[in-house]
Amino acid sequence: MDKFDLIRNKFKNDNYAQSLGIILDEVTETTVKMHLKLTSEMNNFRGAPHGAAIYSLADAAFSVIGNNQNNISVALNCNINYHARPKSDQILHVKGELLKQTRKIGTYLFNLFTEKDGIKLKIATMMSTLYRTGKPYDPNLEVF
């Protein structure tokens, strides 16, 4: 099993992400693409998709890209900025990319957007930093 199969399999067991319907579309050494369908169950009291649903998609992407090197990593910081309000029943996409990586620290940028008729509407951006522990995964363990 290669490192990408390992993270794909681990993501299938992310109960929170699965409960929201988050789909992993692609993962590489330096990028990740995911999406979710925004539903009325994700709306806040104003009838718009909750910021937590938007953040959850970005955070799931951070988890996948940050742990795709068979090196257990933990978040140090996540900073999200919201730019526009998506509508319910739209597909929310996230594209994440590695900006800088040292042996222990990785910094990533995530762009969240909706798309209609080929036009992308930027919903949010998140900048995140993680710490790599240097410990490989044990595929026999359920928790790492």
N, C-alpha and C positions, 0 to 999 in steps of 0.2 A: 504494500500500500504506500503510495507516494504522499508527500506532505499535503498536497491539495485534496486528495481523496480523504485524508485524515480529517482535515478541517471541514470538508463537506459533510462527512459522517457525523462529526461533533455538532455541526449546526443543525442537522436533522433532529437532534435531541435537545435543542434549545426550546424548552416548552413555552417560554414567554413569546419569543419571536414567532413560533408556530401558532400560538393562540391569536396573534394579530394577523396571521396570513402572510408574513414576510417571506418572499421568495428570493433565493440566491441565484442570480443569473450567471455570474462569471466571477472567478477569482484567479489572479495571477500573482507573481512575486510582488508587484508594485501597485496593483489596482483591484478594485472590487466594484461590482454592479449588483444592485438589488432593487426590489420594488415591492409595493403593497397597494392593495385597493383600499382606499379610504371608504369607510362605511358610516352610516348614521350612528352606530354604536360607539364610534370614536369621537363623536361630537361633544363639545363643551356646552355649557348652559346657554351660550349665545347661538347655538346651532351650527357652529363651524368646527372643523376638525381640531381636536385638542392638540396643543403644543407638545404634549407628552407622546402622542402618536407619531408626530414628525420626528421628535428626538429619538424615539425608540428605533425607527428605521435607521437613522444615522448611527446610533450606538451599536446596532446589530452589525452594520457594515464595518464599524471600527473593530468589533470583536473578531470578525472573520479575517479581515486583512491584517490585523495585529497579531493574530495567532496562526498565520499561514506558513510559518517557517519551522514548524516542529520545535518551537522555543516558547515555553509558557510565558505570556506577557500579561501585565496588569496596567490598567489605566492610571495615569498620573493627573491628567487634566483633560476636560472637554469644555469647549466654549462654543455655544451655538448662537447664531444671529438669525432672527426671523425677518424675512423681507416682504412676503406677501402671504395672503390667506388662500389656501387651496379650497376647493369645493368638495363636498361629500360625493362619493361615487366616482371620483377621479383616481387615476393611478398615480401614486407618488413614487418617483424614481430617486435613487441615490447613486452617485458615482464617487468613489473614493480613490485617492491616490497618495502614495508615499511621497513626502516632500524631502525628508532628510532622515538618514538612519546612521547611527553609530553602532558600536557593538552592543550597547545597553539601552539606548534611547531611540525612539522612532517618533516622527512627527508626520501627521496626516491631514489632508484637506478633503472635506466631503461637501459635495454640491447636491442639494435636493431640489427637484423640479417636477412640474407637471408638464404635459405636452398635449397640445390640441392643434390639429391640422398642420403638423410639422413645426409649430411654434412652441418653444420652451419658455415656461414661466418659472423663474428662479423663486423658490419658496424659502429656502434657508441655506446657510453655510455653517459648517462646524469645523473647527480646528481642534485636533486632539493629539495628545502626547502620551506615550506609554513607556514602560520600563520592561525590558527583556530580562527574565530571571536567569537565563542560561540553562534551564532545566528542560530536557525534552519531555514530550508527552509519553505516558505509558498507555497504549491503546487498550490495555486490559482493565484500566481503572475507569469508573463511570465519571468521577469528578477529578478535575485537575486544577 
